[in-house]
């Protein structure tokens, strides 16, 4: 085999071995989580805005807005007792405020500077922007 074909074949094999993970079902755990200070979507200087929230029940959260305040999909990092979990949520219909839901029924709902995090009919904690 000629050397000029070796590199493209290795690259092709590497690409073929990659496996795409379904992001809607993906959950990441970070043992050393740090919560960001508030940078609301309208104050962001880079392409992804992050809103930091302080919550009751021992929770802190970071919300990543990839497309600013009009994001259809957001990532919510929930931090509690030094552990974090990242959940992707999509925009949902609400009569008042902005609501985002995950496929497992968890939601985060914003009205002004107040936020609620919950699952199904239960509110787990209330939050405010830092």
Helices and strands as residue ranges (DSSP letters): H 3-17, E 28-30, G 41-43, E 49-55, E 59-65, G 68-70, E 73-80, E 83-92, E 98-101, E 106-111, E 114-119, E 122-129
